């Protein structure tokens, strides 16, 4: 790709600003590029290295996992379509392994569903191919300003555990599969164990404003939750407080 003098100056200025965002706390910037297209990976690497960014390349998700575990990267540029484990699973497993460097996911697929899934798996941003190096750098700068996120703590109430980062739930050692709405509702309860939560409070946390207070959607989803986290295990953790709402017992 050729640049005019003005374009080269702009690119260098943008890079210098990006580097300054990190230099105060991190020193040199190190980015992991996870891309199985060798030419694409080489082009991104050359562009970053030309401006002083240390860039390493992994061509498989499995390689990215051990490399990110062995080196503290400031950011990860992750392709969606990878051999072996794909970008979605690689992203999830990086987060499971405690790697919380910002992740920009690259893909030629621009469907909304793919973007949502990538973000839900732990990605911080999404870039559709083809893209310009200048745009990639701008997104890296934005993530640099935000700083590295800390892993959200796993919530525990009795032997009930919920991981907000991976959206997993366990009762004891057994995994419990929940829908998105069930997960959000349970998370609301687990952040305030022992408190009586009104139907309005639960609606406000888990649903948008289209639902009216007289809707029975809360009752329906509380029943769904009980069928999954209580009854199979012979416990009654979600209590109905007549005329007031619902409460998750402190002992889970």
N, C-alpha and C positions, 0 to 999 in steps of 0.2 A: 504494500500500500504506500502511495506517495503522498507527501505532505508539502504544502507551500511553506515558505519561511514563516509566515504569520501563523499558520496552523501548527507548525513545529513549536513555535514560541508558546502558543496557547497550551499545547499538550504538556510542555515542560513546566509551565506555570501551575497547571492543575496538579501535576505530579508533585511539585515542590510543596504545594499546600497539603496534599495528602500525606506526604512524609512528615511534615511538621506536626500534623495531628497526632501522629504516633510517637514522634521522637521524644516528646517530653517525658513519657512514661515507659516507652518500649525500646528506644534505641532504633536499630535498623528494623525495617519491615520485612517479614517473611511470609510468603503466601504459598499455599499448597494448591496446585492446579490438578484437578482430577478429570481427565479427558482422554478417551480412548482413541480419538482421531489425532494421530501423531502430528499431522501438519497443523491442525488447529492449536494443539497444546504448545507446539514449538513457536507458533506465531504469538500467542499470548505471553509465553515465557520471554521471548525476545523483547516484546514491547515493554514488559515490566522491568526486565533487567537493564534495558537501555536507559531507564530513568532511576536506577539505583535500588530497585526492589529485589530482594532475594526471592527467587521463585523455584520451587521444586515441582516435579511432575509425577503423578501416579496414573497409570492407564487402566487400573481396575479398582473397584470399590474395596476389595480385600486389602490391596496395597495401601490404600488411603487410610484404612483403619489402623494398621500398625505404624505407619508413618506419623499420623496425627497423635498417636499414643506416645511416640518416642521423641517428638519435637513440638515445641510450643509455637504453633503458627498464629499469626495475627489475623489471618482470614483464610477461608477455603473457597475456591471457585470450583463448583461441583457440577459436572454434566449429568443429565438425567439418564440418558441411554448408555449404560455401561455393560460390558460383558460380566458374567457372574452376577453378583448382587447389584441391583440397579441403584440409581441415585437416590430414590426415595428411601430404600432400605439402608443404604450407606449413611444417609443423613440421620435416620433414626438411631442407628447403631453408634454413630459418633456421639450423639447426645447421651445415649445409654452409658457410654464409656466415660462420660464426664468431660468430653471435648466441647467447650462452649465458645470457641472462636466463631466470629460471624461467618455465615455460609451464604454465598450467592449461588443459586442454582441456575444452570444453563440448560436450555432445551430448544429443540426445533418445534416442539409441540406447544401451541399457545392457547390450548383449551382452558377455560376457567377452572374446570375440574382438576386439571394437572397443577395449576398454580395453587389452588386451595390445598390439595394434598401435600404439595411440597412444603408450604408454610406450616401446615399442621404437623408435619414430620419433624419440624425444627429449623427449617431454613429461615433466613432473615430477609432475603430478597430474591427476586426472580428476574432473569434476563433471557429474552427470546432471541434465538439465532435467526438471521445474521445480526451482529451488533458491532459497534465501533469500540475501539480501545478506549477512546475518550469517555464513552458512556460507562464502560466497566470501571474506569478509574473514578468517575464521579460517584458511582454507587459504593465503591470501596471507601472513598472519603466520607460519605454519609455514614457508613457503618463504623468507621474509625471515630467519628465524632460521638457516636452513640456509646462506644466502648464495649468491652466484652461483657456479655450477660452472665450472671451467676445462675447456676442451675436452681430452679425452684425446689424448695424442700419437699420431700415426700410427706404427705399428711397421714397421720396415724391416729385412729380412734379405736381403742381396744385392739383386736386383731384384724381390723379393717384398715387397709392401706390404699392410698391413691397417689399416683405420680402425675402431677400436672404437666410435666415435660413430655412424657411419653404417652400420656392419656391411658394409663393402665391402672387396673384395680385388682386387689387381692383380698380374699378373706382367708386369713391364715396363709398357707402356702399355695392355695388354689387361685388361679386367675379367674376373674369374673368379667365376662364380655358385656359391655354396655353400649347403647347407642349414644350419639353425641349429646342429645338432650338429657338422657339419664345420667351421663357423666357430669354435665354441668350442674344438674340438680343435686347429685350426691356431693360434689365438691362444695356447693353452697352449704349443705348440712355440715360437712366435715370441717369447714373453716369456723363454724360456730357451734361446736358440740355442747349439748346441754341447754341450749337456748331454744325458746319457743319461737318459731318463725311463722308469720302469718302467710296466708295464701297470696296476699299482695306482695309481700317481700320476696317470695319464691318466684312469682311471676316476673317481678322486676329484674331478678338476677338471671333467669333462664330463658325468658321469652321477650319478644319485642312489645311495643306499646299497642299493637293491633289486638292483643288479647285483653278482654275485659275482665274485671275482677270476679264477675259472676260465672266465668267459664269454669268448667270442671276439668280442665286440662291438668291442673296440679294433682287432683285426686287420682286421675288416670295414671300419671307418671309416678306418683308415690306408690301406687299399686304395682306398677312394673318393677320399680326398684325393690320392693319387698319380695317379689317373686324371684329376684336374682341374687340379692345380697343377704336375705334373711331366711326364707323358708327352706331352701336347699340345705342350710346349715343348722336348722333347728333353733334359730334365735329370732328375737323381735327387737331390733335396734331402733326402728323408726316408730315413734309413738304418736298417736293422734290425740291432741289436746282439744277436747270438745269446745267449740266456740272460739278457739284462739288460733289453732294452726297445727303444726307438726314439730316434733323435736327428735333429734338424733341423740340417743343415750350416750353419756360420757364414757361408758364402758364398752361402747360399740356393740 
